[in-house]
Each structure stands twice: as C-alpha cells, then as structure tokens.
C-alpha cells in the first residue's frame, strides 16, 4: 500500500509560484534565437523558434493561448503582410479673425497573417507558474518547426499569392478592372 501511494505521488510535479513582486521567467524565454540548427553533424536540420507567454485562471487555457501566440509568431515570419496608413487631420473653429486649430495624427500599422498550416511544430520547452495572489497561471512556451517545413509553407503562400495576382490581372478588360 505504501509503495503504491509513493509511486502515485512520484508522478506529480509541483508548480513554481510567483507573487506580484517577483515574476519567474525561464532563461530560455529571454535567451531564445529565432533560427538555428539541431541534430548530428551528418543529419543537421535548420529550425525556426518562437516563444510566447500568456495567463489565465485555467492552466490549460494559459498553455493553449501561449502556444497559439508562438504559432502566430512563426506564421508571421513566414507569410505576414504589413499595411500602414497614416492620417493627419487639421480642423479650425471659432472666430474667423482668430480661429483655433486642432491637429490630430494617427499612424495605424496592421499586420495580416495569411491562413497557414503549421502542423509540424513541436513545443520544445514550457514552464507554468501559479500566482496565488492573482489566482492565475502563467504559461511560457518555446516552439520549434523545421526550416524545411517553413520553406514548404512559404512556397505554398507564394503560389497562392501568385494565383491571386493572376486572377486579378485576368479580370482586367479594356484597361478597366472588373472587381
């Protein structure tokens, strides 16, 4: 009976705890690289890496959200598209002899990540910390995917982009676009 009880307890892990003054961050989270190589000399493979962190009252949800953020970082590097729009607005109001002008400027950067298949990723390392004061879990994730798989994703993205551009050019009739 004692042996069974000890065997059952030996498979349990105690979570690190953090408080509001001290946050635990794994060294690999701060020191990670975006790309690298793994494997033996004759079987080296290029890799892409991403880290992410998130919190939730649910340990499973904290881990899932951190994993999704890491996947999004890799997908962004493969096929992210940036759009930028700058708007400057100047208004005057008041007495025509002495109007008061107001100026508002806005710079909006939108990062669009195209639909991507990242099926071959793996979570290389993770750490989950419990914060009893905030009653939440903080999950850290280090994800990796092979450069070969990333190149395949990028090639598919480039092919889809080319098809989309060809479709647009075929819609032009007599110098006008039919969109």
Buried (B, 14 or more C-beta within 10 A) or exposed (E): EEEEEEEEEEEEEEEEEBEEEEEBEBEBBEEBEEEEEEEEEEEEEBBBBBBBBBBBEEBEBBBBBBBEBBBBBBBBBBBBEEEEEEEEEEEEEEEEEEEEEEEEEEEEEEEEBBEBEBEEBEEBBBBBBBBEEEEBBBBBBBBBBBBEBBEBBBEBBEEEEEEEEEEEEEEEEEEEEEE
